[in-house]
Amino acid sequence: MGPAGQRALPGANISIVNLLSPPRARLSVEVVFDLVCPWCFLGTRRLQRTLRARTDLAATVTWRPFLLNPDIPEGGIPRADYMVRKFGGEERARRLHATIAELGRAEGIAFRFDRIRRIPPSLDAHKIVRLAARAGIADRAVDMLFSTYFCEGGDIGHLDVLLAVGRRLGLETEPVVRSIASQAEATAVHADNLRAHRLGINGVPCFVIDGRQAIAGAQEPEVLDRLLDVAISS
């Protein structure tokens, strides 16, 4: 009973809280990314930090695969060969990686490029993200795959490494094996990759807000904040 014999109404406290708390704006965020891209790791960590700080928003994040190296064969290629092909040599790559590593520390990322021995194809790792999305844990899967590759030097193109990631995520082994072997899953990843190119996306990460506002690159949280504000007001 309330004061002066008044009975408290069921749910009254909840109603008061709802009246005092304004409804959060709902936004969809598509992240176009590749799991072998260090800028994507940095950019997605910055996005997650931005979204955590925006308590006025209810954001739904969807992960869209992009294949930066679609021509890399199964089994990958030696890192040294890739560095020559992409950067002209190890020294230029080392300078760039030092810059990325410094930026990563602010986001809690301990980049260890020296541990990477091979550049893997990322197709199968993207299949794991799709499987994790169906289990509602895509965010964790993406971050874990990035960490496995860039911090631990794990070959995310190798079945044993992907099975280990699946176990750490709590996924059953059989669905992980089926997903990796699935031609339908491969087709879906390639379709998303093609869709990104058709939308004019040729660099990642790229963040698409509510299908209207888009920005590419590992943007600072302040820039992402402004993009979210524009999406809300448009």
Backbone as CSV, one residue per row, in Angstrom:
resi,resn,N_x,N_y,N_z,CA_x,CA_y,CA_z,C_x,C_y,C_z
1,MET,0.841,-1.194,0.000,0.000,0.000,0.000,0.878,1.247,0.000
2,GLY,0.429,2.291,-0.710,1.165,3.536,-0.762,0.751,4.448,0.371
3,PRO,1.202,5.692,0.364,0.831,6.662,1.390,-0.680,6.811,1.469
4,ALA,-1.176,7.018,2.688,-2.603,7.249,2.939,-3.452,6.123,2.372
5,GLY,-2.916,4.903,2.456,-3.698,3.757,2.048,-3.818,3.570,0.558
6,GLN,-3.064,4.314,-0.255,-3.147,4.160,-1.701,-2.370,2.933,-2.140
7,ARG,-2.940,2.150,-3.054,-2.286,0.955,-3.562,-1.381,1.337,-4.743
8,ALA,-0.145,0.835,-4.690,0.773,1.087,-5.811,0.314,0.291,-7.021
9,LEU,0.214,0.947,-8.157,-0.224,0.274,-9.370,0.895,-0.603,-9.923
10,PRO,0.569,-1.818,-10.345,1.588,-2.666,-10.961,2.213,-1.959,-12.163
11,GLY,3.525,-2.001,-12.222,4.222,-1.390,-13.350,4.344,0.115,-13.260
12,ALA,3.914,0.714,-12.140,3.956,2.179,-12.037,5.379,2.704,-12.127
13,ASN,6.310,2.008,-11.447,7.697,2.470,-11.475,8.276,2.405,-12.883
14,ILE,7.918,1.349,-13.607,8.402,1.211,-14.976,7.876,2.346,-15.837
15,SER,6.612,2.687,-15.655,6.023,3.765,-16.449,6.712,5.089,-16.175
16,ILE,7.012,5.354,-14.909,7.680,6.597,-14.560,9.052,6.652,-15.214
17,VAL,9.783,5.524,-15.150,11.108,5.486,-15.760,11.022,5.740,-17.261
18,ASN,10.009,5.113,-17.892,9.864,5.300,-19.334,9.548,6.743,-19.695
19,LEU,8.757,7.407,-18.832,8.426,8.800,-19.101,9.652,9.697,-18.959
20,LEU,10.520,9.348,-17.995,11.685,10.178,-17.748,12.807,9.905,-18.744
21,SER,12.833,8.718,-19.338,13.888,8.364,-20.281,13.373,8.487,-21.706
22,PRO,13.853,9.445,-22.460,13.374,9.602,-23.838,13.734,8.375,-24.667
23,PRO,12.899,8.033,-25.623,13.196,6.873,-26.475,14.481,7.092,-27.251
24,ARG,15.236,6.019,-27.419,16.497,6.120,-28.143,16.251,6.027,-29.649
25,ALA,16.990,6.842,-30.385,16.889,6.808,-31.845,17.464,5.491,-32.348
26,ARG,16.788,4.894,-33.307,17.232,3.620,-33.870,17.953,3.858,-35.193
27,LEU,19.109,3.243,-35.327,19.899,3.377,-36.536,20.445,2.015,-36.948
28,SER,20.555,1.824,-38.250,21.249,0.640,-38.742,22.635,1.065,-39.221
29,VAL,23.625,0.277,-38.881,25.003,0.565,-39.277,25.544,-0.660,-40.013
30,GLU,25.860,-0.481,-41.277,26.503,-1.550,-42.038,28.000,-1.284,-42.060
31,VAL,28.769,-2.281,-41.679,30.223,-2.171,-41.700,30.752,-3.061,-42.815
32,VAL,31.333,-2.432,-43.826,31.941,-3.175,-44.932,33.430,-3.289,-44.596
33,PHE,33.932,-4.518,-44.521,35.272,-4.720,-43.949,35.903,-6.003,-44.481
34,ASP,37.215,-6.088,-44.293,37.913,-7.351,-44.533,38.748,-7.680,-43.307
35,LEU,38.820,-8.958,-42.997,39.475,-9.416,-41.772,40.991,-9.426,-41.858
36,VAL,41.562,-9.150,-43.037,43.015,-9.049,-43.159,43.444,-7.594,-43.339
37,CYS,42.558,-6.674,-43.002,42.836,-5.243,-43.132,43.042,-4.624,-41.753
38,PRO,44.261,-4.171,-41.423,44.482,-3.589,-40.094,43.688,-2.322,-39.856
39,TRP,43.462,-1.535,-40.915,42.662,-0.322,-40.758,41.218,-0.681,-40.382
40,CYS,40.738,-1.820,-40.875,39.383,-2.260,-40.512,39.308,-2.608,-39.030
41,PHE,40.337,-3.272,-38.512,40.377,-3.599,-37.086,40.338,-2.309,-36.275
42,LEU,41.181,-1.361,-36.642,41.211,-0.075,-35.943,39.870,0.639,-36.065
43,GLY,39.324,0.678,-37.279,38.072,1.396,-37.505,36.892,0.788,-36.775
44,THR,36.826,-0.544,-36.723,35.692,-1.173,-36.038,35.785,-0.984,-34.525
45,ARG,36.997,-0.984,-33.990,37.145,-0.691,-32.556,36.694,0.742,-32.251
46,ARG,37.040,1.671,-33.147,36.616,3.058,-32.940,35.099,3.180,-33.046
47,LEU,34.506,2.461,-33.985,33.049,2.484,-34.111,32.396,1.959,-32.850
48,GLN,32.874,0.838,-32.337,32.267,0.255,-31.137,32.402,1.200,-29.942
49,ARG,33.555,1.874,-29.841,33.732,2.853,-28.752,32.744,4.010,-28.901
50,THR,32.556,4.460,-30.130,31.612,5.552,-30.383,30.188,5.143,-30.014
51,LEU,29.785,3.951,-30.424,28.418,3.493,-30.153,28.181,3.275,-28.663
52,ARG,29.192,2.797,-27.950,29.038,2.623,-26.497,28.796,3.956,-25.805
53,ALA,29.426,5.011,-26.325,29.279,6.335,-25.703,27.956,6.999,-26.057
54,ARG,27.311,6.545,-27.135,26.066,7.161,-27.594,24.871,6.438,-26.975
55,THR,24.621,6.745,-25.705,23.506,6.098,-25.008,22.149,6.574,-25.524
56,ASP,22.163,7.591,-26.386,20.902,8.076,-26.968,20.509,7.271,-28.201
57,LEU,21.368,6.325,-28.612,21.121,5.570,-29.832,20.946,4.089,-29.543
58,ALA,20.120,3.461,-30.355,20.021,2.006,-30.381,20.437,1.584,-31.784
59,ALA,21.688,1.178,-31.914,22.249,0.882,-33.233,22.292,-0.620,-33.472
60,THR,21.886,-1.023,-34.652,21.999,-2.407,-35.093,23.134,-2.479,-36.107
61,VAL,24.166,-3.246,-35.777,25.345,-3.343,-36.634,25.261,-4.607,-37.476
62,THR,25.450,-4.444,-38.783,25.490,-5.570,-39.716,26.857,-5.586,-40.378
63,TRP,27.476,-6.762,-40.394,28.828,-6.897,-40.935,28.763,-7.397,-42.370
64,ARG,29.357,-6.635,-43.299,29.338,-6.957,-44.718,30.757,-7.258,-45.207
65,PRO,30.981,-8.442,-45.744,32.333,-8.803,-46.166,32.800,-8.075,-47.408
66,PHE,34.085,-7.822,-47.429,34.767,-7.231,-48.583,36.059,-8.024,-48.756
67,LEU,36.367,-8.435,-49.975,37.558,-9.245,-50.231,38.642,-8.381,-50.868
68,LEU,39.590,-7.959,-50.049,40.675,-7.115,-50.548,41.614,-7.880,-51.472
69,ASN,41.772,-9.165,-51.190,42.708,-9.978,-51.963,42.012,-11.226,-52.512
70,PRO,41.057,-11.055,-53.413,40.294,-12.210,-53.886,41.119,-13.205,-54.686
71,ASP,42.306,-12.782,-55.121,43.133,-13.656,-55.941,44.134,-14.471,-55.139
72,ILE,44.188,-14.276,-53.820,45.121,-15.062,-53.008,44.653,-16.514,-52.969
73,PRO,45.529,-17.457,-53.263,45.109,-18.859,-53.344,44.851,-19.468,-51.965
74,GLU,44.176,-20.595,-51.971,43.970,-21.341,-50.729,45.335,-21.680,-50.133
75,GLY,45.466,-21.456,-48.840,46.758,-21.647,-48.187,47.534,-20.363,-48.022
76,GLY,47.116,-19.315,-48.757,47.747,-18.013,-48.607,49.083,-17.915,-49.313
77,ILE,49.754,-16.782,-49.073,51.076,-16.557,-49.658,52.016,-16.056,-48.568
78,PRO,53.322,-16.287,-48.711,54.268,-15.798,-47.702,54.150,-14.290,-47.517
79,ARG,54.226,-13.859,-46.278,54.087,-12.439,-45.973,55.124,-11.601,-46.722
80,ALA,56.355,-12.087,-46.810,57.412,-11.310,-47.467,57.066,-11.053,-48.932
81,ASP,56.531,-12.055,-49.594,56.143,-11.882,-51.005,55.037,-10.836,-51.134
82,TYR,54.089,-10.884,-50.214,52.973,-9.936,-50.255,53.464,-8.513,-50.001
83,MET,54.403,-8.353,-49.063,54.925,-7.022,-48.748,55.605,-6.399,-49.974
84,VAL,56.309,-7.225,-50.724,56.961,-6.712,-51.941,55.908,-6.309,-52.963
85,ARG,54.892,-7.152,-53.119,53.863,-6.879,-54.119,53.040,-5.646,-53.769
86,LYS,52.717,-5.485,-52.507,51.804,-4.402,-52.111,52.533,-3.097,-51.779
87,PHE,53.677,-3.214,-51.113,54.352,-2.009,-50.612,55.711,-1.762,-51.264
88,GLY,56.167,-2.693,-52.081,57.464,-2.510,-52.702,58.616,-3.012,-51.863
89,GLY,58.307,-3.480,-50.664,59.370,-4.012,-49.805,59.002,-3.956,-48.346
90,GLU,59.799,-4.622,-47.541,59.522,-4.755,-46.111,59.674,-3.433,-45.362
91,GLU,60.627,-2.606,-45.768,60.907,-1.381,-45.016,59.729,-0.420,-45.038
92,ARG,59.137,-0.219,-46.204,57.970,0.664,-46.284,56.808,0.093,-45.470
93,ALA,56.616,-1.201,-45.547,55.551,-1.841,-44.781,55.795,-1.674,-43.285
94,ARG,57.048,-1.784,-42.859,57.372,-1.666,-41.433,57.036,-0.276,-40.914
95,ARG,57.324,0.740,-41.706,56.996,2.107,-41.277,55.489,2.292,-41.142
96,LEU,54.738,1.802,-42.122,53.283,1.916,-42.074,52.718,1.154,-40.883
97,HIS,53.221,-0.047,-40.654,52.720,-0.865,-39.552,53.038,-0.233,-38.196
98,ALA,54.157,0.463,-38.095,54.483,1.152,-36.848,53.466,2.250,-36.553
99,THR,53.037,2.948,-37.592,52.008,3.979,-37.431,50.693,3.366,-36.993
100,ILE,50.303,2.280,-37.650,49.041,1.616,-37.293,49.103,1.099,-35.865
101,ALA,50.248,0.517,-35.482,50.382,-0.029,-34.128,50.239,1.062,-33.078
102,GLU,50.810,2.233,-33.359,50.696,3.344,-32.415,49.237,3.781,-32.259
103,LEU,48.519,3.888,-33.371,47.104,4.250,-33.316,46.292,3.158,-32.612
104,GLY,46.669,1.914,-32.817,45.930,0.811,-32.222,45.997,0.789,-30.712
105,ARG,47.100,1.232,-30.150,47.231,1.203,-28.682,46.134,2.002,-28.005
106,ALA,45.695,3.093,-28.628,44.622,3.910,-28.037,43.304,3.159,-28.007
107,GLU,43.161,2.131,-28.843,41.925,1.351,-28.888,42.086,-0.007,-28.217
108,GLY,43.198,-0.177,-27.504,43.431,-1.444,-26.818,43.865,-2.571,-27.725
109,ILE,44.405,-2.243,-28.888,44.858,-3.258,-29.843,46.381,-3.366,-29.769
110,ALA,46.867,-4.579,-29.514,48.308,-4.818,-29.503,48.699,-5.475,-30.831
111,PHE,48.823,-4.655,-31.871,49.203,-5.191,-33.175,50.584,-5.859,-33.075
112,ARG,50.695,-7.058,-33.647,51.984,-7.761,-33.725,52.181,-8.271,-35.150
113,PHE,52.500,-7.333,-36.027,52.685,-7.684,-37.430,53.833,-8.674,-37.616
114,ASP,54.796,-8.653,-36.675,55.938,-9.555,-36.789,55.564,-11.014,-36.614
115,ARG,54.394,-11.268,-36.043,53.957,-12.651,-35.841,53.251,-13.233,-37.072
116,ILE,52.904,-12.385,-38.009,52.188,-12.847,-39.207,53.194,-13.424,-40.186
117,ARG,53.019,-14.693,-40.536,53.936,-15.364,-41.455,53.361,-15.510,-42.861
118,ARG,52.039,-15.603,-42.958,51.397,-15.778,-44.254,50.200,-14.840,-44.357
119,ILE,49.910,-14.389,-45.557,48.708,-13.601,-45.809,47.650,-14.576,-46.321
120,PRO,46.589,-14.800,-45.552,45.610,-15.810,-45.934,44.470,-15.220,-46.765
121,PRO,43.774,-16.072,-47.506,42.494,-15.626,-48.067,41.516,-15.469,-46.907
122,SER,40.625,-14.507,-47.000,39.721,-14.231,-45.869,38.324,-14.801,-46.051
123,LEU,38.093,-15.510,-47.155,36.754,-16.013,-47.459,36.190,-16.873,-46.334
124,ASP,36.953,-17.854,-45.861,36.431,-18.762,-44.839,36.202,-18.048,-43.512
125,ALA,37.040,-17.079,-43.189,36.849,-16.320,-41.947,35.555,-15.514,-42.006
126,HIS,35.233,-14.975,-43.182,33.964,-14.259,-43.328,32.768,-15.211,-43.161
127,LYS,32.945,-16.461,-43.556,31.876,-17.448,-43.343,31.616,-17.635,-41.853
128,ILE,32.673,-17.608,-41.042,32.511,-17.736,-39.594,31.723,-16.558,-39.034
129,VAL,31.980,-15.368,-39.559,31.223,-14.183,-39.117,29.744,-14.358,-39.445
130,ARG,29.449,-14.882,-40.615,28.054,-15.111,-40.993,27.395,-16.133,-40.061
131,LEU,28.111,-17.190,-39.738,27.583,-18.193,-38.800,27.363,-17.568,-37.427
132,ALA,28.321,-16.783,-36.973,28.197,-16.126,-35.674,27.030,-15.142,-35.657
133,ALA,26.786,-14.476,-36.784,25.667,-13.524,-36.857,24.350,-14.241,-36.604
134,ARG,24.214,-15.454,-37.116,22.981,-16.206,-36.899,22.823,-16.600,-35.437
135,ALA,23.930,-16.640,-34.710,23.888,-16.934,-33.279,23.854,-15.664,-32.439
136,GLY,23.839,-14.498,-33.099,23.764,-13.228,-32.383,25.076,-12.779,-31.765
137,ILE,26.202,-13.314,-32.249,27.501,-12.957,-31.658,28.491,-12.489,-32.724
138,ALA,27.991,-11.860,-33.767,28.873,-11.424,-34.849,29.917,-10.418,-34.374
139,ASP,29.521,-9.491,-33.502,30.470,-8.487,-33.016,31.675,-9.156,-32.357
140,ARG,31.405,-10.140,-31.508,32.481,-10.867,-30.831,33.334,-11.625,-31.828
141,ALA,32.685,-12.246,-32.807,33.422,-13.030,-33.797,34.380,-12.158,-34.597
142,VAL,33.897,-11.000,-35.034,34.743,-10.101,-35.811,35.969,-9.686,-35.003
143,ASP,35.742,-9.256,-33.765,36.855,-8.787,-32.948,37.827,-9.929,-32.640
144,MET,37.303,-11.125,-32.408,38.166,-12.256,-32.096,38.992,-12.680,-33.304
145,LEU,38.399,-12.672,-34.485,39.146,-13.018,-35.687,40.234,-11.987,-35.976
146,PHE,39.900,-10.720,-35.808,40.911,-9.675,-35.964,42.063,-9.901,-34.978
147,SER,41.735,-10.132,-33.713,42.761,-10.309,-32.679,43.609,-11.546,-32.950
148,THR,42.953,-12.611,-33.387,43.685,-13.846,-33.697,44.735,-13.587,-34.769
149,TYR,44.355,-12.837,-35.769,45.270,-12.595,-36.887,46.317,-11.539,-36.562
150,PHE,45.872,-10.374,-36.115,46.778,-9.236,-35.980,47.540,-9.201,-34.651
151,CYS,47.023,-9.837,-33.626,47.701,-9.806,-32.319,48.419,-11.116,-32.001
152,GLU,47.863,-12.233,-32.513,48.447,-13.539,-32.221,49.195,-14.133,-33.411
153,GLY,48.984,-13.579,-34.594,49.628,-14.122,-35.778,49.003,-15.402,-36.280
154,GLY,47.760,-15.698,-35.838,47.079,-16.910,-36.266,46.645,-16.827,-37.719
155,ASP,46.762,-17.936,-38.432,46.396,-17.988,-39.850,44.889,-18.220,-39.953
156,ILE,44.127,-17.138,-40.146,42.667,-17.257,-40.170,42.147,-17.814,-41.490
157,GLY,43.041,-18.271,-42.331,42.635,-19.015,-43.518,42.755,-20.512,-43.306
158,HIS,43.246,-20.913,-42.137,43.499,-22.322,-41.836,42.356,-22.905,-41.014
159,LEU,41.915,-24.107,-41.376,40.768,-24.733,-40.718,40.960,-24.862,-39.210
160,ASP,42.125,-25.320,-38.779,42.339,-25.531,-37.342,42.213,-24.232,-36.553
161,VAL,42.716,-23.152,-37.113,42.625,-21.854,-36.433,41.167,-21.400,-36.351
162,LEU,40.419,-21.569,-37.431,39.011,-21.164,-37.437,38.186,-22.035,-36.489
163,LEU,38.519,-23.320,-36.393,37.828,-24.187,-35.435,38.107,-23.732,-34.004
164,ALA,39.341,-23.324,-33.741,39.689,-22.833,-32.403,38.934,-21.550,-32.081
165,VAL,38.824,-20.651,-33.056,38.042,-19.430,-32.855,36.586,-19.784,-32.579
166,GLY,36.053,-20.741,-33.346,34.678,-21.166,-33.128,34.450,-21.690,-31.716
167,ARG,35.389,-22.479,-31.219,35.256,-23.012,-29.852,35.286,-21.882,-28.837
168,ARG,36.169,-20.918,-29.023,36.247,-19.787,-28.083,34.963,-18.967,-28.102
169,LEU,34.278,-18.968,-29.240,33.010,-18.245,-29.344,31.835,-19.060,-28.795
170,GLY,32.083,-20.346,-28.516,31.009,-21.200,-28.035,30.204,-21.838,-29.156
171,LEU,30.742,-21.829,-30.376,30.046,-22.442,-31.498,30.377,-23.932,-31.561
172,GLU,29.393,-24.735,-31.941,29.617,-26.170,-32.106,30.532,-26.418,-33.304
173,THR,31.364,-27.439,-33.195,32.344,-27.729,-34.246,31.682,-28.090,-35.568
174,GLU,30.643,-28.918,-35.527,30.032,-29.387,-36.768,29.477,-28.248,-37.621
175,PRO,28.712,-27.297,-37.043,28.237,-26.176,-37.868,29.386,-25.329,-38.434
176,VAL,30.476,-25.204,-37.688,31.617,-24.440,-38.186,32.219,-25.129,-39.400
177,VAL,32.407,-26.442,-39.306,32.961,-27.202,-40.430,32.042,-27.115,-41.642
178,ARG,30.740,-27.272,-41.405,29.780,-27.201,-42.513,29.810,-25.835,-43.167
179,SER,29.879,-24.802,-42.356,29.875,-23.440,-42.894,31.103,-23.191,-43.757
180,ILE,32.257,-23.621,-43.289,33.497,-23.413,-44.040,33.465,-24.176,-45.365
181,ALA,32.863,-25.366,-45.347,32.819,-26.192,-46.559,31.701,-25.795,-47.514
182,SER,30.800,-24.916,-47.070,29.586,-24.617,-47.826,29.848,-23.719,-49.035
183,GLN,29.447,-24.197,-50.200,29.534,-23.369,-51.404,28.499,-22.252,-51.353
184,ALA,27.350,-22.523,-50.717,26.320,-21.489,-50.591,26.824,-20.313,-49.751
185,GLU,27.584,-20.614,-48.690,28.156,-19.542,-47.873,29.201,-18.760,-48.666
186,ALA,29.995,-19.462,-49.442,30.988,-18.772,-50.283,30.300,-17.850,-51.277
187,THR,29.221,-18.339,-51.869,28.469,-17.533,-52.837,27.911,-16.280,-52.174
188,ALA,27.418,-16.431,-50.934,26.852,-15.285,-50.207,27.919,-14.234,-49.918
189,VAL,29.111,-14.685,-49.533,30.204,-13.733,-49.271,30.587,-13.001,-50.552
190,HIS,30.713,-13.742,-51.643,31.065,-13.113,-52.924,29.971,-12.138,-53.377
191,ALA,28.720,-12.474,-53.099,27.613,-11.595,-53.482,27.690,-10.274,-52.713
192,ASP,28.005,-10.340,-51.422,28.144,-9.114,-50.629,29.329,-8.295,-51.118
193,ASN,30.406,-8.975,-51.469,31.585,-8.287,-51.990,31.250,-7.562,-53.297
194,LEU,30.515,-8.243,-54.171,30.109,-7.638,-55.439,29.168,-6.462,-55.201
195,ARG,28.258,-6.617,-54.250,27.318,-5.532,-53.914,28.081,-4.285,-53.482
196,ALA,29.111,-4.469,-52.653,29.895,-3.328,-52.188,30.546,-2.605,-53.359
197,HIS,31.114,-3.356,-54.281,31.750,-2.731,-55.447,30.726,-1.992,-56.300
198,ARG,29.549,-2.578,-56.449,28.514,-1.923,-57.242,28.024,-0.634,-56.589
199,LEU,28.131,-0.559,-55.271,27.762,0.665,-54.558,28.874,1.711,-54.617
200,GLY,29.983,1.353,-55.256,31.089,2.293,-55.376,32.073,2.225,-54.229
201,ILE,31.972,1.208,-53.392,32.900,1.049,-52.270,34.140,0.329,-52.783
202,ASN,35.273,1.013,-52.754,36.510,0.386,-53.211,37.614,0.449,-52.172
203,GLY,37.244,0.857,-50.972,38.188,0.874,-49.859,37.460,0.606,-48.560
204,VAL,38.136,-0.072,-47.650,37.522,-0.422,-46.373,38.455,-0.041,-45.220
205,PRO,37.853,0.187,-44.029,36.438,0.000,-43.705,35.568,1.096,-44.309
206,CYS,34.304,0.752,-44.481,33.309,1.726,-44.908,32.088,1.552,-44.017
207,PHE,31.582,2.652,-43.506,30.436,2.618,-42.602,29.241,3.272,-43.287
208,VAL,28.164,2.533,-43.383,26.945,3.016,-44.033,25.851,3.107,-42.980
209,ILE,25.345,4.322,-42.760,24.351,4.559,-41.715,22.965,4.682,-42.334
210,ASP,22.066,3.809,-41.903,20.678,3.820,-42.389,20.573,3.803,-43.910
211,GLY,21.569,3.243,-44.559,21.535,3.127,-46.011,21.662,4.445,-46.744
212,ARG,21.952,5.546,-46.012,21.969,6.867,-46.643,23.303,7.580,-46.502
213,GLN,23.856,7.570,-45.303,25.118,8.263,-45.045,26.242,7.236,-45.021
214,ALA,27.352,7.541,-45.672,28.468,6.602,-45.711,29.788,7.348,-45.591
215,ILE,30.755,6.681,-44.971,32.097,7.247,-44.868,33.086,6.093,-44.849
216,ALA,34.205,6.274,-45.534,35.226,5.226,-45.609,36.434,5.614,-44.774
217,GLY,37.157,4.611,-44.322,38.384,4.841,-43.571,38.201,4.622,-42.085
218,ALA,39.318,4.440,-41.398,39.301,4.232,-39.940,39.147,5.583,-39.247
219,GLN,37.940,6.106,-39.292,37.681,7.462,-38.835,37.801,7.595,-37.311
220,GLU,38.197,8.792,-36.888,38.215,9.088,-35.459,36.783,9.069,-34.916
221,PRO,36.608,8.714,-33.624,35.259,8.695,-33.042,34.493,9.992,-33.213
222,GLU,35.202,11.132,-33.194,34.518,12.408,-33.343,33.860,12.519,-34.727
223,VAL,34.527,11.995,-35.744,33.964,12.020,-37.097,32.760,11.089,-37.177
224,LEU,32.876,9.909,-36.580,31.750,8.973,-36.571,30.574,9.558,-35.809
225,ASP,30.866,10.267,-34.737,29.810,10.937,-33.959,29.015,11.893,-34.844
226,ARG,29.726,12.692,-35.611,29.042,13.666,-36.476,28.223,12.959,-37.546
227,LEU,28.733,11.867,-38.065,27.994,11.100,-39.076,26.701,10.554,-38.480
228,LEU,26.762,10.071,-37.260,25.551,9.579,-36.597,24.545,10.697,-36.395
229,ASP,25.038,11.869,-36.013,24.139,13.022,-35.812,23.452,13.412,-37.125
230,VAL,24.212,13.396,-38.196,23.631,13.730,-39.510,22.556,12.717,-39.870
231,ALA,22.832,11.439,-39.611,21.849,10.398,-39.946,20.580,10.559,-39.126
232,ILE,20.706,10.926,-37.870,19.542,11.101,-37.006,18.674,12.247,-37.496
233,SER,19.327,13.338,-37.909,18.579,14.550,-38.257,18.063,14.538,-39.689
234,SER,18.520,13.598,-40.502,18.108,13.611,-41.914,16.840,12.801,-42.135
